[in-house]
Amino acid sequence: MARSVIIHLLNEDPIEADMEELPKENSTCIVFTNPRKRDGKNAGWVTAGARSFIFPWSRVNFIEVMTSIEEEENIIMPYRR
């Protein structure tokens, strides 16, 4: 199951993408699919027909891993919505 992530690239706007598995501690790059801007529009650097993308860690500042709907149900919130 693909996880939704927000990838913060150095000197670029963050992008949303999907990752099949999170990078390991000894990984030298990240692999993701379906990159898009945070507003849902296509990222300008994506070539038509490209499916998977591999970026070296040197281009990545940090990655936010978003919770899935199943995980949200198990989170105990200290406040009411």
HUUR-V495489 format. One record per residue. N is the residue number from 1. PSI is psi in whole degrees, -180 to 180 (* if undefined). OMEGA is omega in whole degrees, 0 to 359 (NA if undefined). BURIAL is 1 if it has 9 or more other ideal C-beta (glycine too) atoms within 8 Angstrom, else 0. Layout:
N	PSI	OMEGA	BURIAL
N	PSI	OMEGA	BURIAL
This chain:
1	128	181	0
2	140	177	0
3	140	177	1
4	131	182	1
5	159	170	1
6	120	183	1
7	123	178	1
8	106	180	1
9	151	178	1
10	131	177	0
11	28	178	0
12	162	172	0
13	148	178	0
14	152	176	1
15	151	172	1
16	146	179	1
17	176	177	1
18	138	178	1
19	131	176	1
20	-41	175	0
21	148	180	0
22	150	181	0
23	146	176	1
24	166	182	0
25	-21	179	0
26	13	179	0
27	144	176	0
28	-6	179	0
29	169	176	1
30	148	179	1
31	130	180	1
32	166	178	1
33	166	173	1
34	53	178	0
35	142	179	1
36	159	175	1
37	166	183	1
38	-19	176	1
39	4	177	0
40	-9	180	0
41	162	179	0
42	142	174	0
43	137	186	1
44	-22	184	0
45	-1	182	0
46	126	178	1
47	139	180	0
48	133	179	0
49	-10	179	0
50	139	184	0
51	-51	182	0
52	153	182	0
53	141	180	1
54	120	179	0
55	139	175	1
56	152	179	0
57	-25	181	1
58	-18	178	0
59	-9	187	0
60	130	175	1
61	-55	174	0
62	168	182	0
63	131	173	1
64	128	178	0
65	119	183	0
66	148	179	0
67	147	176	0
68	171	180	1
69	-39	179	0
70	-39	179	0
71	-36	180	0
72	-35	181	0
73	-26	182	0
74	-6	181	0
75	130	178	0
76	117	182	0
77	134	179	0
78	3	182	0
79	166	179	0
80	149	176	0
81	*	NA	0
